[in-house]
Amino acid sequence: MLCGGWTEFGCVMMTIPAGVRALDYFPCRYGAAKALFRGPARDLTQPYVAVLGGSPTFGKYVQRPYPALVEAALGCPVVNLGGLNAGPDFYLTDPAALDIAARAEVAVVQITGAEALSNPFYLVHSRRNDRFLVATPALRALFPQVDFAEIHFTRHLLQVLERSDRAAYAQVVAGLKQNWLDRMRLLLARLPRRRLLLWLADAPPPERAGSLDPAPPFIDQPLLGALLPDVSHLIVATPSRRARALQPFDMTYPETEAAQAACLPGAAVHAEVAERLVPVLQRLM
């Protein structure tokens, strides 16, 4: 495969005021896609790799996230389609963004949690998939005692449900897992034939997952095993002790966002992820 450079062609550039200890992510919009992505924009007329995922893939608080590091190693454009708090619905509800991913030579999909998807029990925001919008009649029937009016985030919702009725909560979790599997299969079917799953978390996939922690919520070995026939590789990237130790020091963020930064990978983790991805992508390309 021949890879060219990248430009800002075909992308609307926007700027965000950079406050104290804040990064400029050079947000851009590709064509008719609804979402803003991390820039500078890549040239989609050249062969490219597409990377899909949530806040870790976007690279919040990191100067050079792993898609940029992979691009430098491969010598061809890597389009960072990661979205803040995004899950599969982020792409499935944005046909233009999905088309960009579909036209890539290879697609990398960071695995995100089963809670960040619209499902038979509740709906999430189409672009900020951590936002709870409304409970369905099925969820209200399971939890008639819960007042959903003051709940705005999926994590808070599930914490409330678990405290309210553990048996009913288990039904919701089972439904979330099946919904995640169905939506991931739908997403993967729209991507190029060569596609990778990326597990980016502090620990390897658990044998069974039934709670919000550890992240990504509710994703376990049986779920991932069910997707293996649909992908070229599953890359498990867990940070080393050294990378975790560096995390508080190799990120750029306002002091008011220290709690959010603590939940995201730092620059050393991104470097390790890139090291895991590059050899596999080189073989595929």
Steps between C-alpha positions, in 0.01 A plus 500: 500500500624849414437763763514874446511794734209686651354846457200699624322460167125449523468578869351798680744617767388652828691635798433470871638759742785329684494593867767439757649151458254417222580330171377614161354191334457677162142367467381441148199366314541263206250567222140446610588322827307639796780463753815703553816290504851559621719670244692618315295337227637220287472478124230244422607482135805300610485139631453523877435312822188594700491478878164497680447524875421713801687761704826295519515478121421870464799551729353742747774673703776340288713691249554202265242222540565152370341561154758776439783277622383215275487742207861605558613137512304389193575804286141532379192687622317372806161668536406542865122454511491465878227693679475619858292246696412327173375145445376313191190723475732795437571347157179311430303825526743694277503343150761743368748414778431131448569539128841651579582200716370260235733642234815443707759237415477371857275601790592484868208497745569576865263297714263716704247406765155349459340780702565766233240380250131553448328175590158355593524666843624854433616737227832688488608816320607426143842667534566513874416140572552538876190723519176332612199640315191302594388174659289267287172346623691173555737666747221687676311173542807335656570797731169672583661635819770700318460868410696548176444877481829598667721240327711632212785250454496127426746418779286677758192324364652155538627575849147598601353186342748270674421652839126484437451135397791263433287233331345749257842657449637161391233487229608842378868397491418188298304715255785752474749225417285351225426846361873583496578180312229568242609861447868410476423239236304761308788747527767249398295393199521859371880518532769379259581129491825559688398620845644477850347513845705686761456424870645805679453460875700463822438123512436225243139408413333332801346155482165647600396863532185607681582842639605846385857444617750426367469680168381446236179419688339156456740381229652156563671209330181329375384820328837558337523136400169532318649782287828331410363343177414853382848655540856445385655538846422585860778710654507500880693808618534530877741763631825412672564602859740766372240651265240511777749669733569769242132570437462797738805668348472448122160655439394862450180612670353779711513432873120507506498189277746289699232244591407445135866477398564230760254273316676529162830363364807721501764549233708198609194275470427637153860421399461140618170463311665625182783248544243220518304620197774587253636149426149361447401787272821465300420135433143576399599782267 
